[in-house]
Amino acid sequence: MAKWQYTKGLHDLGNGCLAYLQPDGSWGWSNAGLIVDGSENLLVDTLFDLKLTRQMLNEMRDKVPSARKIKTLVNTHANGDHTFGNQLVVGADIITTEQTAKEMLEHPPNSSGA
């Protein structure tokens, strides 16, 4: 297994799987993933705010040509540190569970109750 450091940024895990890491690990500092197969891609979660998500997407687009147009976004759960940046992935199909979709509607990023 290849060794890599847990540092901020995009890390190639092999076989079309990439991880975007934010090593702080405390509240609001989530990680995300990108799965790529040729010109197809799938983003797993966005980040806590627009600045962080924009940085992540820019790095993905710089390093992975197909990431210039994210076609599918999967949200693993409704917490804002995994969904708030969704608004920057324009035109993507968002896939999640019914419960997560319900929670996302009940507690949008601009609400005070989350």
Residue pairs with C-beta under 8 A, 6 or more apart in sequence:
2 14
4 11
6 21
6 23
7 21
7 23
8 21
8 22
8 23
9 20
9 21
9 59
10 18
10 19
10 20
10 34
10 56
10 59
10 60
10 63
10 64
11 18
11 19
11 20
11 21
12 18
13 19
16 35
16 36
16 37
17 33
17 34
17 35
17 36
18 33
18 34
18 35
18 36
18 60
18 64
19 31
19 32
19 33
19 34
20 31
20 32
20 33
20 34
20 56
20 59
20 60
21 31
22 29
22 30
22 31
22 47
22 52
23 29
27 81
28 48
28 80
28 81
29 48
29 81
30 45
30 47
30 48
30 79
30 81
30 82
31 45
32 43
32 44
32 45
32 46
32 47
32 56
32 82
33 43
33 44
33 45
34 41
34 42
34 43
34 44
34 60
34 64
34 67
35 41
35 42
35 44
36 64
36 66
36 67
38 66
39 66
40 66
40 71
41 64
41 66
41 67
41 70
41 71
41 72
42 71
42 72
42 73
42 74
43 60
43 67
43 70
43 72
43 73
43 74
43 89
43 92
44 73
44 74
44 76
45 73
45 74
45 75
45 76
45 82
45 83
46 53
46 56
46 73
46 75
46 82
46 83
46 84
46 85
46 86
46 88
46 89
47 53
47 56
47 81
47 82
47 84
47 85
48 80
48 81
48 84
48 85
49 84
49 85
50 84
50 85
50 87
50 88
52 85
53 84
53 85
53 88
54 85
54 88
56 85
57 67
57 70
57 85
57 88
57 89
60 67
61 67
61 68
69 91
70 89
70 92
71 91
71 92
71 93
72 92
72 93
72 95
73 86
73 89
73 92
73 93
73 94
73 95
74 94
74 95
74 96
75 82
75 83
75 86
75 94
75 95
75 96
75 100
75 104
76 82
76 96
76 100
77 100
77 103
78 96
78 100
78 103
78 104
78 107
79 114
80 107
80 109
80 114
83 104
83 109
84 109
86 92
86 94
96 104
107 113
107 114
